[in-house]
Amino acid sequence: MAVLLVGIGLERLRRVSPPGEPERRLLSLARTSERWLIEGSGPLHQTFAVEVAQISPSRQVKQRQLEVWSDPRNARFALRLSDVSGQLEFGEWAPAAEKKYVFDRSRGPAIVRVSESQGAETGLRHRYASRANLGSIEAHFAEWLRDRRWRPVSFSADFAEFCSEDDVRLRLEKSGSESTVLRMSASRIMDGVRVTLTLDLDPRTHQARRLEIRWLAEDGAEALVQMTTGKAEILDAASMQPAVFQPDLGLRVGALRSRSTSAPSPAPVPAFREGPGSERVLENRILILETLHRMGADDGDEIAIGRRPDGGLVLEGIVGTARRREQISSLIEGLLPKDAITMHILDAETGWPFPESAPSRRAPPVPPATTAGIGQTLLGGAVSAYLDKQHLEETTGHYLHRITVANWSLMSEAWALYRLSHAVLPEEEARLSPAFRERLGRLVTEHSGSLSLHARQLLSLLEPLQIEAQGTSSLASCTPPASNWQTTAGSIFERAKRFSRELQKLAPNPSSPAPQPDSLDLRDIRSELTCLARDR
């Protein structure tokens, strides 16, 4: 009955006025109803429907879905802002107070580690620029989310903070379109822009249902952000997986062990392109390598990405911990469809699969797709890209220089081709541990047959260099000097043939001592190819 009387009274209170007793009381009730969000003892999971719109000069609207996990007691926080199809647009992960990772699709397909903000939080209402377009409004919204750190989202608290500022006008009314909603609106002029906040409350529980922030500039430009409450629940610490706070691009998030969430189904990243073409394979490989690099490669990470004969990819590598393996697996499964990539990830300490994935300690077989694919990718996708002016140094090569490339089944061959095609710097070479160098030599012997196959591929891929005779280039700075393309290409081809013979010699006698990588005499080939690519 009391609620009904308040509603009748508010129908008559249409004029704008300073906050009075009814408004203060209702706002206090709203804050009390959401106090559990702020003071809850366990991790909190919230979902929201978000609308970001430019009203004038032209109407543009984007629908978004926001999901937030906050664990203030452990200083952990994570959020995902996705479009209606579930594609991630903005993500943030704070697994601990001193760590924070951000993904912003508008800035590229990569996760970036950022320093924790030290300043005071700036409300979303302060972030509108007079001539903002829809893109900048979305950027302001993402910045506001990022600045919240691990604080839960409370509509009534944000509204009350705004009402506490000077020159704010507050109005209470019963919504004309929805008779079951109590509506409070407050507005003020800020730097020539009228900012209006509207808060919808449930008349029975006084819980906030919707918060709208609207900006109206002097030149008539108008925009809004509207958030509608979905799910809000406090979880037991044991029911929330720590992985939800880890930077895994947010496309594969198993937040709860025992209960479902309203998170949308993951969708492939648009940068992924299906098909067997070498250009598409190269694009997908760049996407993975870039994301892995921005994700932060551990010192023990050794990753190689190859190409399957059917046009899919092969990711093989060695990582330091089972947890790291799960992070990489989760990342890749989110980036690419399951049948588009094959993964083999080993324990760096033992050189074998992790126990849970391979109880037996027998040597893992070399998958035929891997044997046929890795050399083709490293040469076909890297050397040929150099020669085709693809500027690999600024894309794939840039990240390969920072992620030590290895391949558990063909490590020596992959390392040799890597040095050949990406001009490994001495300081990168020095990063390899003695244990890793030892594995290189051992696996050369174990997979000598595969290496012979790839030696022949090496020759076939470099053979076009032998007949390259168009144009000349000054290579005075290169060692050894060469007068034209044909001479340089021929020199590389001859050295590649010698390298091929060394590999083929291993095939008849797999038990023979394996040469160390440095004995394969690739340094001159590397420097020549670098000059060739630079002057092309």
Buried (B, 14 or more C-beta within 10 A) or exposed (E): EEEEEBBEEBEEBEEEEEBEEEBEEBBEBBBEBBEBBBEBEBBBBBBBBBBBBBBEEEEEEBEBBBBBBBBBEBBBBBBBBBBEEBBBBBBBBBBEEEBBBBBBBEEEBBBBEEEEBEEEBEBBBEBBBEEBBBEBBBBBBBBBBBBBBBBBBBBBBBBBBBBEEEEBBBBBBBBEEEEEBBBBBBBBEBEEBBBBBBBBBBBEEBBBBBBBBBBBBEEEBBBBBBBBBEEBBEBEEEBBEEBBBBBBBBBBBEBBEEEEBEBBEBBBBEBBBBEEEBEBBBBBBBBBBBBBBBBBBEEBBBBBBBBBEEBBBBBBBBBBBBEBBBBBBBBBBBBBEEEBBBBBBBBBEEBBBBEEBEEEEEEBEBBEBBBBBBBBBBBBBBBBBBBEEBEBBEBBBBBBBEBBBBBBBBBBBBBBBBBBBBBBEEEBBEEBEEEBBEBBBBBBBBBBBBBBBBBEBBBEBBEEBBEBEEEEBEBEEBEEEBEBBBBBBBBBBEBBBEBBEBBBBBBEEEEEEBBEBEEBEBEBBBBBBBBBBBBE
